[in-house]
Amino acid sequence: MALTGRRAGLTDVQTKSTATDMVTEFDRASELMIVEGLTKLRPNDAIVGEEGASRPGTTGITWYIDPIDGTSNFLYALPNWAVSIGATDESLTRSGSATNQASGLPPTSIVGAVFIAAQNEMFTATLGGGAHLNGVEIHCNDTSLLTQALVSTGFSYAPEQRTVQATRVAKMIHQIRDIRRFGAASIDLCYVACGRFDAYFEENLHPWDVVAGQLIATEAGCTTGNYSGGAMTPAQTLVSTPAIFGQLGALITSCLAPTRQ
């Protein structure tokens, strides 16, 4: 629906948190379609959507919806936008399988789907069931040298934060293979999962950005966490091949420090 609509042209484009944080009629229509479908299939589950969909549930299952992740790409007819849907299970957190609530991350992800419509690529994962791209099992790279790592990142919608983030990239880029910035967190996570990137890091995301993609990356063999090796949160996300995770986290942290005069 969103792909067909984009090809026909946009008629309602607005801004949200900043002048560069865009939302279109298809963000809203996509979320409505997903909510209607989930309501029929899973009427007692909770829902949290980027564009305002919210309802409580009684099952402990919560669905996190990003109806169009990468709206700026969508606006400019670039292919790197996706629909991301993931579910978490609160009972797994209660049972001790995860201890993420205190850190800001939702309970354990149990299923995730990220569909890149313009490329007809469907990334999926279930907890303990592996990760797949269009039904074929995927795995992350085995890159072990930080100097050979192709790393993706993202920048904030807030201009002052982008300046800080760009300065950090300038400090670290000569210590890795190169940097990519594609503009959609769910896709970046999936690209690490299938070996198109070796790592991805970003701050100030939201649960609907990462619930599906984190599970896909983890099931593909990636290591996930924050920059210091603690639990991954939307506020601080790092996903990479296992061998470079600690090195990259330390590099990112060191490049956040102010330069001595």
Sequence and secondary structure as in RCSB ss.txt:
>XXXX:A:sequence
MALTGRRAGLTDVQTKSTATDMVTEFDRASELMIVEGLTKLRPNDAIVGEEGASRPGTTGITWYIDPIDGTSNFL
YALPNWAVSIGATDESLTRSGSATNQASGLPPTSIVGAVFIAAQNEMFTATLGGGAHLNGVEIHCNDTSLLTQAL
VSTGFSYAPEQRTVQATRVAKMIHQIRDIRRFGAASIDLCYVACGRFDAYFEENLHPWDVVAGQLIATEAGCTTG
NYSGGAMTPAQTLVSTPAIFGQLGALITSCLAPTRQ
>XXXX:A:secstr
 HHHHHHH    EEESSSTT EEEHHHHHHHHHHHHHHHHH TTSEEEETTS EE  SSSEEEEEEEEE HHHHH
TT S  EEEEEEEEHHHHHTTS   GGGT  S EEEEEEEEGGGTEEEEEETTS EEETTEE        GGG E
EEE   SSHHHHHHHHHHHHHHGGGSSEEE  S HHHHHHHHHTTS SEEEEES  HHHHHHHHHHHHHTT EEE
 TTSS  BTTEEEEE GGGHHHHHHHHHHHHS    
